[in-house]
Amino acid sequence: MARRRFFSQLAALPFLAASTVKAQLTHKPLNIMMKSAWGSDDPTKSAFPFLHGLALAEAGHDVRIFLLGEAVSLMRKSLATAVIPVGWPPLAETLDKVAARHIPIYACGACCRARG
């Protein structure tokens, strides 16, 4: 009798383990700052903070993007439409999605003044 009770309890263990794994998979949203200094001279690298920030925001994290150096020039609409990363959609499309998600984009003030 004790043996049968033991095996019936043992059969319930996978269900208990599944519930603990499910509890471990829930994550706490992170606060993430993406920083970039890549400009239009390397279109793929310059698009990464926007693409990765968008993916992280879609995963439920709080994302902000900070641009400095040559990257501040990407905020010009004319330049953003000209930047097409290899294997990714044009930067202008990604920026529209970033704006739709209300992801804040900050730019270095001194870098902006230096580049007009």
N, C-alpha and C positions, 0 to 999 in steps of 0.2 A: 504494500500500500504506500509506504513512504517513497519507494522507488518510483512509482507511478506519479505521485505528487511532484517529485523532483523533476521528472521529465516534462510534466505539463508546465512547470514554471520555466524550465529551460526553453521550451518552445516559444514562450512569450518574449524572450530576450531580444530577438531581432526587431520586434516592434518598439521596444523600449530604446534600443540603440538608434533606430531611425528617427525617433522623436528628439533625441539629444543631438543628432547630426543636423537636423532641421533647425534647431535652436542655435547651433554654431554658425550656420550659413547666413543668418541675418547679420547685417553689418551696420555699424554706426557711420553716418555720413561724415566724410572728411572735408576739411577746409583746405583747398589746394590753390596755390599760386603758380601759374605757368609763366615762365620768364623766357624771353627770346631777344636776341640781338641780330638774328639773321634777317637780311634784307632780300630784295628782289634778285640779287646776283645768284642766289641758290633757292629757287622757287620751292623745292620739296622741303628743305629744312625750314624755310620761312613759314610754311603752312602748318608745320607740326604742332605748335602751341594751340592753334585754333582747332585743328582736327582732334587732338588729344583732349583738349579742354571740353569740346563738344561731347566726345564719347564719355568723359567722366561726369559731365553734367547730366547726360542721359541715364547714367548709372545711379544718379541720385546724390552726387556729391556737390558741394558748394565750391564753384570754380571762379577764379579771377585770372585775368591775363595781364601781364605787365610787359610792355615793349620798351626797349631802349636801343640806342645806336641806330643802325640802318633800318631796324624793324619798324621804327615810328613812321617811316615813309609809306608803309603798307596801308596806313589809314586813309591815304588818298584814294578816292574811288577809281581814278584813271589807272593808277598803278595796280590796285587790287584786281581789276578786270584783266590786266595783262599777265598776272602771275598765275601760271598753270603748273601745279606740281606733277611730277611723274607718278602715274598710277592713282591719282586722286582727282576729285572735281576741281574746277577753277576756284581760286581763293575767294572771288566775289560771292559764289554760291555758299561757301562755307561761312563767310562773314554774315550773310543773310540769316543762316541757321543759328549762328551764335547770337545775333541780335534778337531773333525770335525767342530764344531761350533766356534772354535778359542776362547774359553773362557780361559782367563789367570788364571793360578793356581800359587799362591805364597806360599812359605814355609818359616817359621821362620828359619833364619840362625843358631842361637844358638841351636834350637831344632834339626835341621838336624845334626849338628856337634856332639851333645850329643848322637845321635842314629846311628852314623856312616854313 
